[in-house]
Amino acid sequence: MSKQNIPRTLGTVTEALPNTMFRVVIIDENREEKEVLGHLSGKMRLNRIRVLIGDRVELELDQYGGNTNRIVKRL
């Protein structure tokens, strides 16, 4: 799977966890709220972009259907 085919979605951060992990609520294709884990991408760590509770973020979904996703952008 190339980088351009990775599915992305929007979510809201609800809880900050240790090691730059966050609990994020997203709305799936059935219009149901789903809570997933997300960690900061490398570029966000390098540029020291802060993510706080209540922030809207863009997530790259895990391609293997897991619960850990990558936060790539703060909106």
matplotlib code that plots the C-alpha trace (Angstrom):
import matplotlib.pyplot as plt

x = [0.0, 1.5, 1.4, -1.3, -3.7, -3.7, -7.2, -7.5, -10.2, -10.9, -11.3, -11.3, -8.8, -10.5, -7.6, -3.8, -1.8, 1.9, 4.5, 2.6, -0.4, -3.9, -7.4, -9.4, -13.1, -13.8, -17.1, -17.0, -18.8, -22.0, -22.2, -21.2, -18.7, -15.6, -12.8, -9.3, -5.7, -3.4, 0.3, 2.0, 3.8, 7.5, 7.2, 4.8, 7.4, 10.3, 8.5, 7.2, 3.5, 1.4, -1.8, -4.3, -7.5, -10.4, -8.2, -9.5, -6.9, -6.4, -5.6, -4.0, -5.8, -3.9, -3.7, -4.0, -7.2, -5.6, -6.5, -3.3, -3.4, -1.0, -1.9, -0.6, -2.2, -3.7, -6.6]
y = [0.0, 3.3, 6.5, 8.0, 5.1, 5.3, 6.2, 9.3, 10.5, 13.4, 13.1, 14.9, 14.3, 13.3, 12.1, 12.6, 9.5, 9.0, 8.8, 11.1, 8.7, 10.1, 8.8, 10.1, 9.9, 9.4, 8.9, 5.7, 5.0, 3.9, 7.3, 5.8, 7.3, 5.1, 5.6, 4.8, 5.4, 7.7, 8.6, 11.6, 11.2, 11.9, 15.3, 16.5, 15.5, 17.1, 20.4, 20.2, 20.6, 20.4, 18.5, 19.2, 17.8, 19.0, 19.6, 18.4, 16.2, 14.3, 10.6, 8.0, 4.8, 1.7, -0.4, -3.7, -2.8, -2.2, 0.3, 2.4, 5.2, 8.0, 11.7, 13.6, 17.0, 19.3, 21.3]
z = [0.0, -1.0, 1.0, -1.2, -0.6, 3.2, 4.4, 6.5, 8.8, 11.2, 14.9, 18.2, 21.0, 24.3, 26.5, 26.6, 27.5, 28.2, 25.3, 22.9, 22.7, 22.5, 22.8, 19.7, 18.9, 15.2, 13.3, 11.2, 8.0, 9.9, 11.6, 14.9, 17.3, 17.7, 20.2, 18.9, 20.0, 18.0, 18.3, 16.9, 13.5, 13.3, 11.6, 14.3, 17.0, 15.1, 14.7, 18.3, 17.3, 20.5, 20.6, 23.4, 24.6, 22.4, 19.3, 15.9, 14.2, 11.0, 11.4, 9.1, 9.8, 10.6, 7.4, 9.3, 11.1, 14.4, 17.1, 16.9, 14.3, 13.4, 14.0, 11.0, 11.3, 13.9, 12.5]

ax = plt.figure().add_subplot(projection="3d")
ax.plot(x, y, z, "-o")
ax.set_aspect("equal")
plt.show()
